[in-house]
Amino acid sequence: MRPTGGSAPGPGSAPWPAFPWDAALALGLGRLGWRPRDFWAATPRELSAALPRRPAALDRDALDRLIAAHPDTRTD
């Protein structure tokens, strides 16, 4: 009798995408300089909050304002 009522996934198959452990360890232990015990005690939400944020992409209006503020000059 199986306690879970089903069978475990076979090798090479996972019910969800694999967690990027290499990247998480490099971020927590390397870039952020966390101690191993702090890394392993952190929740996924805390690790996510520590991720560097990229600025949002410009929308069309912001791009138009930037172009108007800094027009190209001809150097012929």
Jmol script that loads the backbone (N, CA, C; Angstrom):
load data "model"
ATOM      1  N   MET A   1       0.841  -1.174   0.000  1.00  0.00           N
ATOM      2  CA  MET A   1       0.000   0.000   0.000  1.00  0.00           C
ATOM      3  C   MET A   1       0.886   1.237   0.000  1.00  0.00           C
ATOM      4  N   ARG A   2       0.544   2.182  -0.853  1.00  0.00           N
ATOM      5  CA  ARG A   2       1.322   3.420  -0.948  1.00  0.00           C
ATOM      6  C   ARG A   2       0.684   4.488  -0.074  1.00  0.00           C
ATOM      7  N   PRO A   3       1.463   5.146   0.795  1.00  0.00           N
ATOM      8  CA  PRO A   3       0.876   6.139   1.693  1.00  0.00           C
ATOM      9  C   PRO A   3       0.327   7.359   0.965  1.00  0.00           C
ATOM     10  N   THR A   4       0.857   7.664  -0.213  1.00  0.00           N
ATOM     11  CA  THR A   4       0.391   8.855  -0.927  1.00  0.00           C
ATOM     12  C   THR A   4      -0.777   8.550  -1.851  1.00  0.00           C
ATOM     13  N   GLY A   5      -1.062   7.286  -2.030  1.00  0.00           N
ATOM     14  CA  GLY A   5      -2.164   6.905  -2.914  1.00  0.00           C
ATOM     15  C   GLY A   5      -1.789   6.923  -4.381  1.00  0.00           C
ATOM     16  N   GLY A   6      -0.552   7.111  -4.703  1.00  0.00           N
ATOM     17  CA  GLY A   6      -0.109   7.159  -6.094  1.00  0.00           C
ATOM     18  C   GLY A   6       1.354   6.817  -6.182  1.00  0.00           C
ATOM     19  N   SER A   7       1.876   6.900  -7.373  1.00  0.00           N
ATOM     20  CA  SER A   7       3.293   6.591  -7.542  1.00  0.00           C
ATOM     21  C   SER A   7       4.080   7.878  -7.735  1.00  0.00           C
ATOM     22  N   ALA A   8       5.315   7.836  -7.351  1.00  0.00           N
ATOM     23  CA  ALA A   8       6.195   8.988  -7.507  1.00  0.00           C
ATOM     24  C   ALA A   8       6.540   9.160  -8.977  1.00  0.00           C
ATOM     25  N   PRO A   9       6.813  10.395  -9.406  1.00  0.00           N
ATOM     26  CA  PRO A   9       7.216  10.592 -10.793  1.00  0.00           C
ATOM     27  C   PRO A   9       8.513   9.866 -11.078  1.00  0.00           C
ATOM     28  N   GLY A  10       8.657   9.395 -12.289  1.00  0.00           N
ATOM     29  CA  GLY A  10       9.861   8.678 -12.683  1.00  0.00           C
ATOM     30  C   GLY A  10      11.016   9.631 -12.938  1.00  0.00           C
ATOM     31  N   PRO A  11      12.195   9.082 -13.175  1.00  0.00           N
ATOM     32  CA  PRO A  11      13.364   9.912 -13.451  1.00  0.00           C
ATOM     33  C   PRO A  11      13.120  10.782 -14.685  1.00  0.00           C
ATOM     34  N   GLY A  12      13.553  12.012 -14.604  1.00  0.00           N
ATOM     35  CA  GLY A  12      13.415  12.911 -15.744  1.00  0.00           C
ATOM     36  C   GLY A  12      12.062  13.582 -15.847  1.00  0.00           C
ATOM     37  N   SER A  13      11.109  13.201 -15.014  1.00  0.00           N
ATOM     38  CA  SER A  13       9.811  13.866 -15.057  1.00  0.00           C
ATOM     39  C   SER A  13       9.560  14.515 -13.712  1.00  0.00           C
ATOM     40  N   ALA A  14       9.084  15.744 -13.765  1.00  0.00           N
ATOM     41  CA  ALA A  14       8.808  16.475 -12.538  1.00  0.00           C
ATOM     42  C   ALA A  14       7.422  17.097 -12.650  1.00  0.00           C
ATOM     43  N   PRO A  15       6.671  17.146 -11.548  1.00  0.00           N
ATOM     44  CA  PRO A  15       5.339  17.724 -11.609  1.00  0.00           C
ATOM     45  C   PRO A  15       5.375  19.247 -11.761  1.00  0.00           C
ATOM     46  N   TRP A  16       6.517  19.867 -11.582  1.00  0.00           N
ATOM     47  CA  TRP A  16       6.656  21.321 -11.732  1.00  0.00           C
ATOM     48  C   TRP A  16       8.057  21.598 -12.252  1.00  0.00           C
ATOM     49  N   PRO A  17       8.300  22.822 -12.736  1.00  0.00           N
ATOM     50  CA  PRO A  17       9.654  23.133 -13.230  1.00  0.00           C
ATOM     51  C   PRO A  17      10.684  23.027 -12.108  1.00  0.00           C
ATOM     52  N   ALA A  18      11.858  22.611 -12.471  1.00  0.00           N
ATOM     53  CA  ALA A  18      12.941  22.470 -11.496  1.00  0.00           C
ATOM     54  C   ALA A  18      13.330  23.825 -10.926  1.00  0.00           C
ATOM     55  N   PHE A  19      13.657  23.852  -9.654  1.00  0.00           N
ATOM     56  CA  PHE A  19      14.087  25.091  -9.012  1.00  0.00           C
ATOM     57  C   PHE A  19      15.526  25.395  -9.421  1.00  0.00           C
ATOM     58  N   PRO A  20      15.842  26.645  -9.754  1.00  0.00           N
ATOM     59  CA  PRO A  20      17.208  26.988 -10.197  1.00  0.00           C
ATOM     60  C   PRO A  20      18.172  27.126  -9.010  1.00  0.00           C
ATOM     61  N   TRP A  21      18.558  25.988  -8.438  1.00  0.00           N
ATOM     62  CA  TRP A  21      19.396  26.009  -7.241  1.00  0.00           C
ATOM     63  C   TRP A  21      20.718  26.708  -7.459  1.00  0.00           C
ATOM     64  N   ASP A  22      21.366  26.468  -8.604  1.00  0.00           N
ATOM     65  CA  ASP A  22      22.663  27.094  -8.854  1.00  0.00           C
ATOM     66  C   ASP A  22      22.557  28.613  -8.809  1.00  0.00           C
ATOM     67  N   ALA A  23      21.541  29.149  -9.453  1.00  0.00           N
ATOM     68  CA  ALA A  23      21.355  30.604  -9.467  1.00  0.00           C
ATOM     69  C   ALA A  23      20.995  31.125  -8.075  1.00  0.00           C
ATOM     70  N   ALA A  24      20.154  30.395  -7.346  1.00  0.00           N
ATOM     71  CA  ALA A  24      19.758  30.826  -6.005  1.00  0.00           C
ATOM     72  C   ALA A  24      20.953  30.830  -5.057  1.00  0.00           C
ATOM     73  N   LEU A  25      21.763  29.798  -5.113  1.00  0.00           N
ATOM     74  CA  LEU A  25      22.954  29.735  -4.261  1.00  0.00           C
ATOM     75  C   LEU A  25      23.958  30.824  -4.629  1.00  0.00           C
ATOM     76  N   ALA A  26      24.154  31.054  -5.933  1.00  0.00           N
ATOM     77  CA  ALA A  26      25.081  32.103  -6.359  1.00  0.00           C
ATOM     78  C   ALA A  26      24.602  33.470  -5.882  1.00  0.00           C
ATOM     79  N   LEU A  27      23.297  33.699  -5.936  1.00  0.00           N
ATOM     80  CA  LEU A  27      22.759  34.976  -5.466  1.00  0.00           C
ATOM     81  C   LEU A  27      22.904  35.107  -3.953  1.00  0.00           C
ATOM     82  N   GLY A  28      22.381  34.138  -3.219  1.00  0.00           N
ATOM     83  CA  GLY A  28      22.359  34.240  -1.761  1.00  0.00           C
ATOM     84  C   GLY A  28      23.732  34.193  -1.122  1.00  0.00           C
ATOM     85  N   LEU A  29      24.541  33.222  -1.503  1.00  0.00           N
ATOM     86  CA  LEU A  29      25.844  33.055  -0.866  1.00  0.00           C
ATOM     87  C   LEU A  29      26.916  33.933  -1.493  1.00  0.00           C
ATOM     88  N   GLY A  30      26.810  34.143  -2.795  1.00  0.00           N
ATOM     89  CA  GLY A  30      27.838  34.924  -3.485  1.00  0.00           C
ATOM     90  C   GLY A  30      27.541  36.402  -3.519  1.00  0.00           C
ATOM     91  N   ARG A  31      26.568  36.766  -4.293  1.00  0.00           N
ATOM     92  CA  ARG A  31      26.297  38.184  -4.528  1.00  0.00           C
ATOM     93  C   ARG A  31      25.801  38.925  -3.284  1.00  0.00           C
ATOM     94  N   LEU A  32      24.899  38.298  -2.535  1.00  0.00           N
ATOM     95  CA  LEU A  32      24.362  38.949  -1.347  1.00  0.00           C
ATOM     96  C   LEU A  32      25.240  38.747  -0.108  1.00  0.00           C
ATOM     97  N   GLY A  33      26.107  37.732  -0.159  1.00  0.00           N
ATOM     98  CA  GLY A  33      27.009  37.476   0.958  1.00  0.00           C
ATOM     99  C   GLY A  33      26.324  36.901   2.193  1.00  0.00           C
ATOM    100  N   TRP A  34      25.175  36.241   2.015  1.00  0.00           N
ATOM    101  CA  TRP A  34      24.491  35.636   3.155  1.00  0.00           C
ATOM    102  C   TRP A  34      25.299  34.463   3.666  1.00  0.00           C
ATOM    103  N   ARG A  35      25.229  34.226   4.973  1.00  0.00           N
ATOM    104  CA  ARG A  35      25.825  33.025   5.556  1.00  0.00           C
ATOM    105  C   ARG A  35      24.955  31.832   5.156  1.00  0.00           C
ATOM    106  N   PRO A  36      25.551  30.647   5.043  1.00  0.00           N
ATOM    107  CA  PRO A  36      24.756  29.487   4.647  1.00  0.00           C
ATOM    108  C   PRO A  36      23.518  29.277   5.515  1.00  0.00           C
ATOM    109  N   ARG A  37      23.643  29.453   6.827  1.00  0.00           N
ATOM    110  CA  ARG A  37      22.471  29.230   7.685  1.00  0.00           C
ATOM    111  C   ARG A  37      21.372  30.246   7.395  1.00  0.00           C
ATOM    112  N   ASP A  38      21.748  31.483   7.020  1.00  0.00           N
ATOM    113  CA  ASP A  38      20.743  32.486   6.673  1.00  0.00           C
ATOM    114  C   ASP A  38      20.077  32.163   5.342  1.00  0.00           C
ATOM    115  N   PHE A  39      20.880  31.671   4.394  1.00  0.00           N
ATOM    116  CA  PHE A  39      20.312  31.280   3.094  1.00  0.00           C
ATOM    117  C   PHE A  39      19.288  30.163   3.270  1.00  0.00           C
ATOM    118  N   TRP A  40      19.652  29.118   3.999  1.00  0.00           N
ATOM    119  CA  TRP A  40      18.761  27.975   4.152  1.00  0.00           C
ATOM    120  C   TRP A  40      17.557  28.296   5.038  1.00  0.00           C
ATOM    121  N   ALA A  41      17.660  29.319   5.869  1.00  0.00           N
ATOM    122  CA  ALA A  41      16.527  29.719   6.708  1.00  0.00           C
ATOM    123  C   ALA A  41      15.570  30.650   5.980  1.00  0.00           C
ATOM    124  N   ALA A  42      16.023  31.223   4.880  1.00  0.00           N
ATOM    125  CA  ALA A  42      15.191  32.173   4.132  1.00  0.00           C
ATOM    126  C   ALA A  42      14.054  31.456   3.407  1.00  0.00           C
ATOM    127  N   THR A  43      12.940  32.144   3.307  1.00  0.00           N
ATOM    128  CA  THR A  43      11.809  31.618   2.546  1.00  0.00           C
ATOM    129  C   THR A  43      11.988  32.002   1.082  1.00  0.00           C
ATOM    130  N   PRO A  44      11.300  31.319   0.178  1.00  0.00           N
ATOM    131  CA  PRO A  44      11.360  31.731  -1.229  1.00  0.00           C
ATOM    132  C   PRO A  44      10.953  33.201  -1.424  1.00  0.00           C
ATOM    133  N   ARG A  45      10.010  33.673  -0.638  1.00  0.00           N
ATOM    134  CA  ARG A  45       9.589  35.076  -0.746  1.00  0.00           C
ATOM    135  C   ARG A  45      10.729  36.021  -0.350  1.00  0.00           C
ATOM    136  N   GLU A  46      11.473  35.671   0.692  1.00  0.00           N
ATOM    137  CA  GLU A  46      12.598  36.516   1.107  1.00  0.00           C
ATOM    138  C   GLU A  46      13.706  36.520   0.052  1.00  0.00           C
ATOM    139  N   LEU A  47      13.979  35.375  -0.526  1.00  0.00           N
ATOM    140  CA  LEU A  47      14.975  35.300  -1.585  1.00  0.00           C
ATOM    141  C   LEU A  47      14.520  36.117  -2.794  1.00  0.00           C
ATOM    142  N   SER A  48      13.265  36.021  -3.136  1.00  0.00           N
ATOM    143  CA  SER A  48      12.724  36.793  -4.257  1.00  0.00           C
ATOM    144  C   SER A  48      12.821  38.285  -3.997  1.00  0.00           C
ATOM    145  N   ALA A  49      12.549  38.705  -2.769  1.00  0.00           N
ATOM    146  CA  ALA A  49      12.623  40.128  -2.425  1.00  0.00           C
ATOM    147  C   ALA A  49      14.052  40.652  -2.528  1.00  0.00           C
ATOM    148  N   ALA A  50      15.043  39.778  -2.384  1.00  0.00           N
ATOM    149  CA  ALA A  50      16.438  40.197  -2.454  1.00  0.00           C
ATOM    150  C   ALA A  50      16.965  40.247  -3.881  1.00  0.00           C
ATOM    151  N   LEU A  51      16.186  39.760  -4.843  1.00  0.00           N
ATOM    152  CA  LEU A  51      16.632  39.772  -6.232  1.00  0.00           C
ATOM    153  C   LEU A  51      16.797  41.189  -6.737  1.00  0.00           C
ATOM    154  N   PRO A  52      17.841  41.434  -7.514  1.00  0.00           N
ATOM    155  CA  PRO A  52      17.981  42.757  -8.113  1.00  0.00           C
ATOM    156  C   PRO A  52      16.828  43.002  -9.085  1.00  0.00           C
ATOM    157  N   ARG A  53      16.282  44.187  -9.058  1.00  0.00           N
ATOM    158  CA  ARG A  53      15.151  44.531  -9.925  1.00  0.00           C
ATOM    159  C   ARG A  53      15.631  45.266 -11.163  1.00  0.00           C
ATOM    160  N   ARG A  54      15.071  44.901 -12.294  1.00  0.00           N
ATOM    161  CA  ARG A  54      15.352  45.619 -13.539  1.00  0.00           C
ATOM    162  C   ARG A  54      14.353  46.753 -13.680  1.00  0.00           C
ATOM    163  N   PRO A  55      14.798  47.878 -14.214  1.00  0.00           N
ATOM    164  CA  PRO A  55      13.832  48.946 -14.439  1.00  0.00           C
ATOM    165  C   PRO A  55      12.804  48.516 -15.486  1.00  0.00           C
ATOM    166  N   ALA A  56      11.599  49.048 -15.361  1.00  0.00           N
ATOM    167  CA  ALA A  56      10.546  48.711 -16.305  1.00  0.00           C
ATOM    168  C   ALA A  56      10.895  49.254 -17.697  1.00  0.00           C
ATOM    169  N   ALA A  57      10.437  48.564 -18.703  1.00  0.00           N
ATOM    170  CA  ALA A  57      10.661  49.017 -20.071  1.00  0.00           C
ATOM    171  C   ALA A  57       9.867  50.296 -20.325  1.00  0.00           C
ATOM    172  N   LEU A  58      10.391  51.122 -21.212  1.00  0.00           N
ATOM    173  CA  LEU A  58       9.690  52.356 -21.565  1.00  0.00           C
ATOM    174  C   LEU A  58       8.445  52.048 -22.377  1.00  0.00           C
ATOM    175  N   ASP A  59       7.361  52.747 -22.075  1.00  0.00           N
ATOM    176  CA  ASP A  59       6.202  52.641 -22.950  1.00  0.00           C
ATOM    177  C   ASP A  59       6.377  53.677 -24.067  1.00  0.00           C
ATOM    178  N   ARG A  60       5.482  53.678 -25.036  1.00  0.00           N
ATOM    179  CA  ARG A  60       5.630  54.553 -26.202  1.00  0.00           C
ATOM    180  C   ARG A  60       5.634  56.027 -25.813  1.00  0.00           C
ATOM    181  N   ASP A  61       4.762  56.450 -24.889  1.00  0.00           N
ATOM    182  CA  ASP A  61       4.710  57.855 -24.481  1.00  0.00           C
ATOM    183  C   ASP A  61       6.022  58.289 -23.832  1.00  0.00           C
ATOM    184  N   ALA A  62       6.579  57.454 -22.972  1.00  0.00           N
ATOM    185  CA  ALA A  62       7.844  57.783 -22.312  1.00  0.00           C
ATOM    186  C   ALA A  62       8.972  57.867 -23.336  1.00  0.00           C
ATOM    187  N   LEU A  63       8.974  56.966 -24.319  1.00  0.00           N
ATOM    188  CA  LEU A  63       9.989  57.006 -25.363  1.00  0.00           C
ATOM    189  C   LEU A  63       9.865  58.283 -26.186  1.00  0.00           C
ATOM    190  N   ASP A  64       8.642  58.669 -26.546  1.00  0.00           N
ATOM    191  CA  ASP A  64       8.430  59.910 -27.305  1.00  0.00           C
ATOM    192  C   ASP A  64       8.913  61.129 -26.521  1.00  0.00           C
ATOM    193  N   ARG A  65       8.644  61.164 -25.211  1.00  0.00           N
ATOM    194  CA  ARG A  65       9.120  62.279 -24.382  1.00  0.00           C
ATOM    195  C   ARG A  65      10.651  62.312 -24.327  1.00  0.00           C
ATOM    196  N   LEU A  66      11.270  61.151 -24.240  1.00  0.00           N
ATOM    197  CA  LEU A  66      12.729  61.075 -24.207  1.00  0.00           C
ATOM    198  C   LEU A  66      13.331  61.550 -25.528  1.00  0.00           C
ATOM    199  N   ILE A  67      12.737  61.145 -26.636  1.00  0.00           N
ATOM    200  CA  ILE A  67      13.221  61.569 -27.949  1.00  0.00           C
ATOM    201  C   ILE A  67      13.062  63.082 -28.113  1.00  0.00           C
ATOM    202  N   ALA A  68      11.937  63.629 -27.666  1.00  0.00           N
ATOM    203  CA  ALA A  68      11.707  65.072 -27.771  1.00  0.00           C
ATOM    204  C   ALA A  68      12.689  65.847 -26.884  1.00  0.00           C
ATOM    205  N   ALA A  69      13.004  65.324 -25.724  1.00  0.00           N
ATOM    206  CA  ALA A  69      13.918  66.005 -24.809  1.00  0.00           C
ATOM    207  C   ALA A  69      15.362  65.938 -25.263  1.00  0.00           C
ATOM    208  N   HIS A  70      15.716  64.911 -26.019  1.00  0.00           N
ATOM    209  CA  HIS A  70      17.108  64.711 -26.457  1.00  0.00           C
ATOM    210  C   HIS A  70      17.157  64.367 -27.942  1.00  0.00           C
ATOM    211  N   PRO A  71      16.852  65.341 -28.798  1.00  0.00           N
ATOM    212  CA  PRO A  71      16.837  65.042 -30.244  1.00  0.00           C
ATOM    213  C   PRO A  71      18.246  64.773 -30.767  1.00  0.00           C
ATOM    214  N   ASP A  72      18.307  63.957 -31.789  1.00  0.00           N
ATOM    215  CA  ASP A  72      19.585  63.711 -32.461  1.00  0.00           C
ATOM    216  C   ASP A  72      19.989  64.989 -33.210  1.00  0.00           C
ATOM    217  N   THR A  73      21.266  65.259 -33.235  1.00  0.00           N
ATOM    218  CA  THR A  73      21.743  66.426 -33.983  1.00  0.00           C
ATOM    219  C   THR A  73      22.552  65.916 -35.180  1.00  0.00           C
ATOM    220  N   ARG A  74      22.395  66.610 -36.260  1.00  0.00           N
ATOM    221  CA  ARG A  74      23.111  66.239 -37.484  1.00  0.00           C
ATOM    222  C   ARG A  74      24.527  66.782 -37.429  1.00  0.00           C
ATOM    223  N   THR A  75      25.467  66.030 -37.880  1.00  0.00           N
ATOM    224  CA  THR A  75      26.866  66.476 -37.883  1.00  0.00           C
ATOM    225  C   THR A  75      27.440  66.447 -39.291  1.00  0.00           C
ATOM    226  N   ASP A  76      26.602  66.698 -40.297  1.00  0.00           N
ATOM    227  CA  ASP A  76      27.075  66.665 -41.698  1.00  0.00           C
ATOM    228  C   ASP A  76      28.070  67.741 -41.963  1.00  0.00           C
TER     229      ASP A  76
END
end "model"
wireframe off; spacefill off
backbone 0.3
color backbone group
